[in-house]
Structures are given as structure tokens and as C-alpha cells.
């Protein structure tokens, strides 16, 4: 064994790091007080979408998100409590939003997710995750929003793996859609997977590879100078050669380090219905940034929303209501469905919506802040963590903590 690595957090980021390291000959322990179905990775949209993600406002145009926050019928919310509690983060977010769309970051995201496709193809040969190339349909009911979206993506001819479709062409591809759609975009190189199958079967694979899972709460670190001696949990004292924080939006572990990372929870919501309406493609309601797909069992699912809040806040009923109403807007024939499952998860967001992958102490690394595309970025992020362990650095300056200092 090359050494003992403790990973704090069992979302898709933590699992991917564990997989990368155990394949390289490290002894790996994952610590998390919560089961995997509590992670934000458990119920995400399941899109592995290089073109759409690169062209998403969450990467390329923060000013659009800033506008959406103050629009009542949008897919983004921020509570006043969170606004004041995280004022420093909000001010930094506004500062970042004034910057022009950064082509460099967009290309980076595109390349990282393109590499993730190969990773998940290989992983799907070992476990079943329902990984498939089914494309993504981004559809619009509002002509003005559709025109604005087209104007935005045309600024970036580098990412032209899509077709702009008329109302008629959209309805030919997805007959169950609202007949009043005004048009859309078909991203034909996009893939998808079932996040629940991924998390469950990936965990079982790691156990077979001798990764240890400890269900304890990581509370603080004991240090000597710049070196971590022990991780203290609510039940034990754990020693390792390397520690990796992959706790997503949960920030309590940083208190003993006297480090405040600029992370806020961007909570995502999901509903799974009893409707068996079959979709031919993964559909994104472009007017509200809500994703629609079938689960592996065939149930219609709506996923989305970005509610900037505290991880401990109670879920907002109106967010679930918003998903229900939006689903009916796009798929009127599904009206009358029942809800069989509701879920909320906290996605970690930095002010520039790019991850932080860096070294905090001599033997302590951090890999957080992947916002809405953790599943997409997890494979490449695990590669950067391996670089930090074995080379002491990685080559992606945009992911270093220094950019916020």
C-alpha cells in the first residue's frame, strides 16, 4: 500500500476519489455520518453533458443567475436569512457576476466532462448505472427566453454540438410535450445515468475493492503546526497519512482549522411521480431550468432549483410546488399524477460556481464546490486530488483557493 487516506464525505466526489486512489494502491477509508442517499448526488438530474454544461449560465454568465434570483417564477431562490448570514459570499458572487463570460473556464468544463464520459463508460462495464447516450432537449415555452438563449449560445461557436429546432421539430422528437412549445435546442452528444443506481452500486463496488466505510461524524482535526495528526469523530480518533475533505456544502469540519471556505448550500429539489409517461429524451425546461426524465423504474421525475440557503434549513414547500406546476406546464398529459417521493439535497456553491481543489495543510486536501455538476466533474476532480497527493500540485489554477484570498 502507498499510504492510508481518509476521505470525509461519501457523495459522488468522495466515492470517485476513493475509486481513483484504491486503483492506484492506496488504503482508503470513507467517513460520513450520513448514508449515501442523503448526499446531493443521490437525486440529481443524472446528466453528463459537456456541451450544455459549458454553455450553462451557471458557468458562462453569472449575471443571468443574478437576475434570476430576483424573479419570482424562476428556478433560483435565496432566503433573506441566508442573504444576511452569508453576506460576504453574496458580495463576492456579485463581484464575480460583473466579469464577462470566461471562455477559458467554459473550455475547461467541457474538457473535464468529456473525459468523464469515458470514465462512466468504463465504470458501467463494472456496475449497472443505466449509462446511455440519449441527448438533451432544452425546450422553451417563452419565445423571448428562447431567443435570448439562442443569442447566448451563438457567442460560443467552439461548443456547436447542438441543433436549433423549431416547434414542429421539437414535437417530432418528444411528442408528449406541451403543444405550445416555441422551439428548443437538441444537444446530441449528451449522456445520462441514473444517480441512485450510481450511488448505490458504486458504494458496493468500493466495498468489494476493500474501501472501508465508517458511519461517524467527523468533528475536528488535531494538528501539530501545519500537519494533521488525527481526525476526531464523535466516536473515535483516526490517524492517516492523507486526509481529504469532500463534505460538499457542510462546513463544520473547517472550524478547527480556522479556515472559512466561501461555500454556500445551493439546495436542489426533486420529485418522483407515479406517472409512467415515457420520455424519449432527457428534457430540460429552459424557461425555468428544470430537468425531466424517467427513473430506471419508468417513473416521471422533475429535478432542479437552486435555493441558496443553509444546509440545516427546512425544505420549502413552495419549491416542491414549483416543480409540480412546472412539470404540468411542459407535460400537460401528466396532470393528475401523484408524488411518491420528495427530496432535497445541498449542493456546494462557491462565488464563481467553480470547485475548490487544493491543499489546506501539509497532509490535508479539499475537494468541494462543484455546485450543480458534481457528477460531471467528479472523475476529473479525483484525478486532481491524486496529483496533489503524488506531485504536491495540480495544473488547474482556476480551482485553487488562492483566487478567493
C-alpha positions in Angstrom: 0.0 0.0 0.0 1.2 3.5 -0.9 -0.4 5.0 2.2 -3.6 5.4 4.2 -6.1 8.1 3.0 -9.2 9.2 4.9 -11.9 10.8 2.8 -14.6 12.8 4.7 -17.8 12.7 2.7 -19.5 9.9 0.7 -21.1 11.8 -2.1 -20.0 11.2 -5.7 -16.9 13.3 -5.2 -15.8 11.2 -2.2 -16.6 8.0 -3.9 -14.8 8.9 -7.1 -11.7 10.0 -5.2 -11.8 6.7 -3.3 -12.1 4.7 -6.5 -9.1 6.6 -8.1 -6.9 6.1 -5.1 -7.7 2.5 -4.4 -6.9 1.7 -8.1 -3.5 3.4 -7.5 -2.7 1.2 -4.5 -3.8 3.4 -1.5 -5.7 2.2 1.5 -8.9 4.2 1.7 -11.4 4.9 4.4 -14.5 7.0 3.8 -16.1 8.7 6.8 -19.6 10.2 6.9 -22.4 10.2 9.4 -25.0 10.1 6.7 -25.9 7.2 4.3 -25.3 7.8 0.6 -29.0 8.6 0.0 -28.6 11.7 2.0 -26.0 13.1 -0.4 -26.9 15.7 -3.1 -25.5 13.2 -5.6 -28.4 10.7 -4.8 -31.2 12.5 -6.7 -29.6 14.9 -9.2 -30.6 15.0 -12.9 -28.0 12.5 -13.9 -26.8 14.4 -16.9 -23.3 14.0 -18.2 -23.5 16.9 -20.6 -20.3 18.6 -21.8 -21.9 20.9 -24.4 -24.9 22.0 -22.3 -22.8 22.4 -19.1 -20.2 24.5 -20.9 -23.0 26.7 -22.2 -24.9 26.9 -19.0 -25.4 30.3 -17.3 -24.0 28.7 -14.1 -20.6 28.6 -15.8 -20.6 31.2 -18.5 -22.8 34.0 -17.5 -23.2 34.7 -13.8 -25.1 37.8 -14.5 -28.0 35.8 -15.7 -28.2 33.9 -12.4 -28.1 37.2 -10.5 -31.1 38.4 -12.5 -33.0 35.1 -11.9 -32.6 35.4 -8.1 -35.0 38.3 -8.1 -37.5 36.9 -10.5 -40.4 35.2 -8.7 -41.1 32.5 -11.2 -37.5 31.3 -11.8 -35.6 28.2 -10.8 -33.4 30.1 -8.3 -34.3 31.4 -4.8 -32.3 32.9 -1.9 -33.8 33.3 1.5 -33.4 36.6 3.3 -32.0 34.7 6.3 -29.3 33.2 4.1 -28.7 36.6 2.3 -27.7 38.2 5.6 -26.0 35.2 7.1 -23.8 34.8 4.0 -23.4 38.5 3.1 -19.7 38.1 2.3 -20.4 35.2 -0.1 -23.2 37.2 -1.8 -21.0 40.3 -2.3 -18.3 38.1 -3.8 -20.9 36.5 -6.0 -22.0 39.9 -7.3 -18.4 40.8 -7.9 -17.8 37.6 -10.0 -21.1 38.3 -11.9 -19.7 41.5 -13.2 -17.0 39.7 -15.1 -17.5 38.7 -18.7 -18.2 35.1 -19.5 -14.9 33.4 -19.3 -14.2 31.2 -22.4 -11.3 29.6 -20.6 -13.5 28.2 -17.8 -16.1 27.1 -20.3 -13.5 25.1 -22.3 -12.2 23.6 -19.0 -15.6 22.4 -18.0 -16.2 21.0 -21.5 -12.9 19.0 -21.5 -13.5 17.8 -17.9 -17.0 16.5 -18.7 -15.9 15.0 -22.0 -13.3 13.0 -20.1 -16.0 12.0 -17.6 -17.9 10.2 -20.4 -15.0 7.7 -20.8 -14.8 7.3 -17.0 -18.5 6.4 -16.7 -18.4 4.2 -19.8 -15.6 2.1 -18.1 -17.4 2.2 -14.8 -20.6 0.9 -16.5 -18.7 -2.2 -17.5 -18.3 -3.0 -13.8 -21.6 -1.8 -12.3 -25.0 -1.1 -13.7 -25.7 2.7 -13.7 -28.1 2.9 -16.8 -25.5 4.9 -18.6 -26.6 5.9 -22.1 -26.2 8.4 -24.9 -29.7 9.9 -25.2 -29.1 13.5 -25.9 -30.7 16.5 -24.2 -33.6 18.5 -25.3 -33.7 22.1 -24.0 -37.2 23.4 -24.7 -38.9 26.7 -24.3 -42.5 28.0 -23.9 -41.5 31.6 -23.9 -40.3 33.0 -27.2 -38.3 35.8 -25.7 -36.4 33.4 -23.4 -35.8 31.1 -26.3 -34.4 33.9 -28.5 -32.1 35.1 -25.6 -30.8 31.6 -25.1 -30.0 31.2 -28.8 -28.2 34.6 -28.8 -26.1 33.4 -25.9 -25.0 30.1 -27.2 -24.2 31.5 -30.6 -21.5 33.6 -29.0 -19.5 30.5 -28.5 -19.1 28.6 -31.8 -16.5 26.4 -30.0 -19.4 24.4 -28.5 -21.6 23.8 -31.5 -22.6 20.2 -30.9 -26.3 21.0 -31.0 -29.2 21.7 -33.4 -31.6 24.5 -33.0 -35.1 23.2 -33.6 -38.4 24.6 -34.5 -41.7 23.9 -32.6 -42.6 21.2 -35.1 -39.1 19.6 -34.9 -39.2 19.5 -31.1 -42.7 17.9 -31.0 -41.5 15.3 -33.5 -38.7 14.3 -31.1 -40.8 14.5 -27.9 -44.5 14.1 -28.7 -45.7 14.3 -25.1 -44.5 17.9 -24.7 -46.9 20.9 -24.4 -48.0 21.7 -28.0 -47.3 25.4 -27.3 -43.5 25.0 -27.2 -41.9 27.6 -29.4 -38.7 25.8 -30.1 -35.6 24.3 -28.5 -32.1 23.1 -28.7 -31.1 19.4 -29.1 -27.6 18.7 -27.6 -26.9 15.4 -29.4 -23.6 14.4 -27.7 -25.0 14.3 -24.1 -25.2 11.3 -21.9 -27.2 10.4 -18.8 -27.2 7.9 -15.9 -29.4 7.0 -13.0 -27.9 8.8 -10.0 -29.5 6.4 -7.5 -28.1 3.3 -9.2 -24.7 5.1 -9.4 -24.5 5.9 -5.7 -25.8 2.5 -4.6 -23.8 0.3 -6.9 -20.7 2.4 -6.8 -20.7 2.1 -3.0 -21.0 -1.7 -3.2 -18.1 -1.8 -5.8 -15.8 0.2 -3.5 -16.6 -2.2 -0.6 -15.5 -5.1 -2.8 -12.3 -3.2 -3.5 -11.7 -3.1 0.3 -12.6 0.6 0.8 -13.8 0.9 4.4 -16.9 2.9 5.3 -17.2 4.4 8.8 -20.6 5.9 9.8 -19.3 8.5 12.2 -19.4 12.3 12.3 -16.1 14.0 11.6 -15.9 16.7 14.2 -12.4 18.3 14.1 -8.7 17.8 13.5 -5.8 17.6 15.9 -2.8 19.4 14.4 0.9 19.9 15.1 1.9 23.0 13.2 0.8 22.6 9.6 0.4 18.8 9.9 -2.8 16.9 10.7 -2.1 14.3 13.4 -5.6 12.9 13.9 -9.2 13.2 12.7 -11.5 13.2 15.7 -15.0 11.9 15.2 -18.0 11.6 17.6 -16.8 8.0 18.3 -13.1 7.6 17.6 -9.7 9.0 16.8 -8.4 8.2 13.3 -4.8 8.5 12.1 -3.9 8.6 8.4 -1.2 9.7 6.0 -3.5 11.9 4.0 -6.9 13.5 4.7 -9.3 14.7 2.0 -12.4 16.9 2.8 -15.2 16.2 0.3 -18.1 17.3 2.5 -19.9 19.3 -0.1 -21.9 22.2 1.4 -21.3 21.1 5.1 -18.7 23.4 6.6 -18.5 22.4 10.3 -15.3 20.5 9.8 -13.3 23.7 8.9 -13.8 25.3 12.4 -10.9 23.5 14.0 -8.7 24.7 11.1 -9.7 28.3 11.5 -10.4 28.4 7.8 -13.6 29.8 6.2 -14.1 28.5 2.7 -16.5 30.6 0.6 -19.1 27.8 0.3 -22.9 28.2 0.5 -25.5 25.5 0.0 -27.4 25.6 -3.3 -30.2 23.3 -2.5 -31.7 21.2 -5.2 -35.1 19.7 -5.1 -36.6 16.7 -6.8 -40.0 14.9 -7.1 -40.7 11.4 -8.4 -44.2 10.9 -9.6 -46.3 7.8 -10.2 -46.7 8.9 -13.8 -45.4 6.4 -16.3 -45.3 8.9 -19.1 -42.3 7.8 -21.2 -39.9 10.4 -22.4 -37.8 9.7 -25.5 -35.0 12.1 -24.3 -33.8 13.9 -21.2 -35.7 17.2 -21.3 -34.8 20.5 -19.8 -37.4 23.2 -19.4 -35.3 26.1 -20.5 -37.7 28.7 -19.1 -37.1 27.5 -15.5 -34.0 25.3 -15.7 -36.0 22.2 -14.6 -34.9 18.8 -15.7 -37.4 16.0 -16.6 -36.5 12.3 -17.1 -37.7 8.8 -16.3 -36.2 6.9 -13.5 -34.9 3.4 -14.2 -38.3 2.1 -13.0 -40.1 4.3 -15.5 -41.5 7.0 -13.2 -41.5 10.6 -14.4 -39.1 12.7 -12.4 -38.6 16.5 -12.1 -35.3 17.8 -10.8 -33.9 21.3 -10.4 -34.0 24.5 -8.5 -31.1 26.3 -6.9 -32.1 27.6 -3.5 -29.3 29.4 -1.7 -29.9 28.6 1.9 -28.4 27.0 5.0 -28.0 23.2 4.9 -30.0 22.9 8.1 -33.0 25.0 6.9 -36.3 23.2 6.5 -37.2 22.4 2.9 -39.5 24.9 1.3 -42.9 23.6 0.3 -43.2 26.1 -2.5 -40.1 24.7 -4.1 -41.8 21.3 -4.4 -45.0 23.0 -5.6 -42.9 24.8 -8.2 -41.6 21.5 -9.6 -45.1 20.1 -9.7 -46.6 23.1 -11.6 -43.6 23.3 -14.0 -43.9 19.6 -14.8 -47.6 20.1 -15.8 -46.7 23.2 -17.9 -44.3 21.1 -20.0 -46.2 17.8 -19.9 -50.0 18.6 -19.6 -50.9 14.9 -20.2 -49.2 14.0 -16.9 -51.8 16.1 -15.0 -53.3 14.2 -12.1 -50.1 12.5 -11.1 -49.2 11.6 -7.5 -46.0 12.2 -5.7 -44.3 9.0 -4.5 -41.0 10.7 -3.3 -39.7 14.1 -2.5 -36.1 15.0 -1.9 -33.8 18.0 -1.2 -30.0 18.0 -1.2 -27.4 20.7 -0.6 -25.0 21.4 -3.5 -21.9 23.3 -2.6 -21.5 26.6 -4.4 -18.6 29.0 -4.5 -19.0 32.6 -5.5 -17.8 31.8 -9.1 -19.5 28.4 -9.1 -16.3 26.6 -9.8 -14.8 24.0 -7.4 -12.0 24.4 -4.9 -9.5 21.6 -5.2 -6.4 22.4 -3.2 -4.1 21.7 -0.3 -5.1 23.3 3.0 -2.4 21.8 5.2 0.6 19.6 4.6 -1.4 16.4 4.6 -4.9 17.8 4.2 -6.7 18.3 0.8 -10.0 19.7 -0.1 -12.3 19.0 -3.0 -15.6 20.9 -2.8 -17.7 23.5 -4.5 -18.9 21.6 -7.6 -22.3 23.2 -7.5 -24.8 21.6 -9.9 -22.4 19.4 -11.9 -20.7 17.3 -9.2 -21.5 14.1 -11.1 -20.0 15.5 -14.2 -16.8 16.8 -12.6 -16.2 14.0 -10.1 -13.9 11.9 -12.3 -11.6 14.7 -13.3 -11.6 16.1 -9.7 -10.4 12.7 -8.4 -7.5 12.9 -10.9 -6.5 16.4 -9.5 -6.6 15.0 -5.9 -4.2 12.2 -7.0 -2.0 14.9 -8.5 -2.0 16.8 -5.2 -1.1 13.6 -3.3 1.7 12.4 -5.6 3.1 15.6 -7.2 2.1 18.1 -4.5 0.2 20.2 -7.0 -2.2 20.2 -9.9 -2.2 22.4 -13.0 -5.7 23.9 -12.9 -5.2 27.4 -11.4 -8.9 28.2 -11.6 -9.6 25.6 -8.8 -7.1 26.9 -6.2 -8.4 28.5 -3.1 -5.9 31.4 -3.7 -8.4 33.0 -6.1 -10.6 34.0 -3.2 -7.9 35.3 -0.9 
